[in-house]
């Protein structure tokens, strides 16, 4: 009888734990990811529109991973703003497909953390001049965004062969 009482008590405790914690969301990670994915979508819209509001989605201390051959390990918002301004003056950008964002994971815990990742296909175009034809190339990119608690991007990295894309446009 004593064992069956312990068994019933253990079952009751497990049932209570399952009904009080198992049905509740474990955290706001999904909501954070959804909000951050909306921000990442706005980043892409503002980048394609070549508008200064693009930079409003980043924290003042935001860093980009320097992934191009010969680039520094990290690039500041100030550095990126200057190079993007130059690129916008020379090229036009368009997402070829609707962005599909994926949840990112914390590199230490391997658990979702609200960050945003994805694979994207961009078209980069260069307008015709008196002596050249209009040119465009498509480039596949992988990009990730990590956010601060205020929902601003604090770290981003872009992987893809952008160097080859720009070389093709300049030939």
C-alpha positions as CSV (number, residue, x, y, z in Angstrom):
1,X,0.0,0.0,0.0
2,X,2.8,2.3,0.9
3,X,4.5,1.9,-2.5
4,X,1.2,2.5,-4.4
5,X,0.8,5.8,-2.4
6,X,4.3,6.9,-3.4
7,X,3.5,5.9,-7.0
8,X,0.3,7.9,-6.9
9,X,2.0,10.9,-5.3
10,X,4.8,10.8,-7.9
11,X,2.3,10.5,-10.7
12,X,0.4,13.5,-9.3
13,X,3.6,15.6,-9.1
14,X,4.5,14.7,-12.7
15,X,1.0,15.5,-13.8
16,X,1.1,18.9,-12.0
17,X,4.5,19.7,-13.5
18,X,3.3,18.8,-17.0
19,X,0.1,20.8,-16.8
20,X,1.7,23.9,-15.2
21,X,5.0,24.1,-17.2
22,X,4.5,21.8,-20.2
23,X,1.8,23.9,-21.7
24,X,3.4,27.3,-21.1
25,X,5.8,28.7,-23.5
26,X,9.4,28.1,-22.4
27,X,10.4,31.6,-23.3
28,X,9.8,34.5,-25.7
29,X,12.3,33.2,-28.2
30,X,9.7,32.6,-30.9
31,X,8.2,36.1,-30.4
32,X,11.7,37.6,-30.4
33,X,12.6,35.7,-33.6
34,X,9.4,36.9,-35.3
35,X,10.1,40.5,-34.4
36,X,13.7,40.3,-35.5
37,X,12.7,38.6,-38.8
38,X,10.5,41.6,-39.5
39,X,13.4,43.9,-38.8
40,X,15.6,41.8,-41.1
41,X,13.0,42.1,-43.8
42,X,13.0,45.9,-43.4
43,X,16.7,45.9,-43.6
44,X,16.5,44.2,-47.0
45,X,13.7,46.6,-48.2
46,X,15.7,49.7,-47.1
47,X,18.9,48.3,-48.7
48,X,17.2,47.7,-52.0
49,X,15.6,51.2,-51.8
50,X,19.1,52.6,-51.1
51,X,17.8,54.7,-48.2
52,X,19.7,55.9,-45.2
53,X,17.0,54.4,-43.0
54,X,18.7,51.1,-43.7
55,X,21.2,52.1,-40.9
56,X,18.5,52.8,-38.4
57,X,18.0,49.0,-37.9
58,X,21.6,48.7,-36.5
59,X,22.9,49.6,-33.0
60,X,25.5,52.3,-32.9
61,X,28.2,49.7,-32.1
62,X,27.1,47.2,-34.7
63,X,29.8,45.1,-36.4
64,X,29.9,43.2,-39.6
65,X,32.1,40.2,-40.0
66,X,34.7,40.9,-42.6
67,X,34.4,37.9,-44.9
68,X,36.0,39.1,-48.1
69,X,39.5,38.1,-48.9
70,X,41.9,40.6,-47.3
71,X,39.3,42.4,-45.2
72,X,39.6,43.0,-41.5
73,X,37.9,40.5,-39.2
74,X,35.3,43.1,-38.2
75,X,33.9,46.2,-39.8
76,X,32.2,49.1,-38.0
77,X,28.9,50.7,-38.9
78,X,30.8,53.8,-39.9
79,X,33.0,51.8,-42.4
80,X,30.1,49.8,-43.8
81,X,28.0,53.0,-44.2
82,X,30.7,54.5,-46.4
83,X,31.1,51.4,-48.6
84,X,27.4,50.9,-48.9
85,X,26.9,54.5,-50.0
86,X,29.5,54.0,-52.7
87,X,27.9,50.8,-53.8
88,X,24.4,52.4,-53.9
89,X,25.8,55.1,-56.2
90,X,27.1,52.5,-58.6
91,X,24.7,49.6,-58.5
92,X,21.0,48.7,-58.0
93,X,20.0,45.8,-55.7
94,X,16.9,43.6,-55.9
95,X,15.9,40.5,-54.0
96,X,15.1,37.9,-56.6
97,X,13.0,35.8,-54.2
98,X,10.9,36.6,-51.2
99,X,13.2,36.3,-48.1
100,X,12.8,33.1,-46.0
101,X,14.2,33.7,-42.6
102,X,15.3,30.9,-40.3
103,X,15.8,31.0,-36.5
104,X,19.5,31.1,-35.5
105,X,21.1,29.4,-32.5
106,X,23.4,30.4,-29.7
107,X,26.8,29.1,-30.7
108,X,27.4,28.0,-27.1
109,X,24.1,26.4,-26.1
110,X,23.0,25.4,-29.6
111,X,19.5,26.6,-28.7
112,X,17.4,29.1,-30.6
113,X,18.0,32.6,-29.4
114,X,16.0,35.0,-31.5
115,X,18.7,35.6,-34.0
116,X,17.9,35.5,-37.7
117,X,19.5,33.5,-40.6
118,X,18.7,32.8,-44.1
119,X,19.8,32.1,-47.7
120,X,18.9,34.8,-50.2
121,X,19.3,35.5,-53.9
122,X,20.1,39.1,-54.9
123,X,20.3,40.7,-58.3
124,X,22.9,43.4,-58.6
125,X,22.6,45.7,-61.6
126,X,24.8,48.3,-63.2
127,X,23.0,50.9,-65.5
128,X,24.1,51.4,-69.1
129,X,26.3,54.3,-70.0
130,X,27.1,55.9,-73.4
131,X,29.9,53.3,-73.9
132,X,28.6,50.2,-72.0
133,X,25.5,48.0,-71.8
134,X,23.4,47.5,-68.7
135,X,24.6,44.5,-66.8
136,X,23.2,42.4,-64.0
137,X,24.2,39.3,-62.0
138,X,22.6,37.1,-59.5
139,X,24.4,36.1,-56.3
140,X,23.4,33.7,-53.6
141,X,24.1,34.8,-50.1
142,X,23.9,33.4,-46.6
143,X,23.3,36.1,-44.0
144,X,22.9,36.2,-40.3
145,X,21.8,38.8,-37.9
146,X,22.3,38.9,-34.1
147,X,20.3,41.5,-32.1
148,X,20.7,43.4,-28.9
149,X,17.8,43.5,-26.3
150,X,16.4,46.7,-28.0
151,X,15.9,44.8,-31.2
152,X,18.7,46.5,-33.1
153,X,21.2,44.5,-35.1
154,X,24.5,44.3,-33.3
155,X,26.3,41.7,-35.5
156,X,25.9,40.6,-39.1
157,X,27.8,38.5,-41.5
158,X,27.3,37.8,-45.2
159,X,28.7,34.8,-47.1
160,X,28.7,34.6,-50.8
161,X,30.9,35.5,-53.7
162,X,30.2,39.2,-53.9
163,X,33.7,39.8,-55.2
164,X,33.1,37.8,-58.3
165,X,29.7,39.5,-58.8
166,X,31.2,42.9,-58.7
167,X,34.1,41.8,-61.0
168,X,31.6,40.6,-63.6
169,X,29.8,43.9,-63.5
170,X,33.1,45.7,-64.1
171,X,34.3,43.7,-67.0
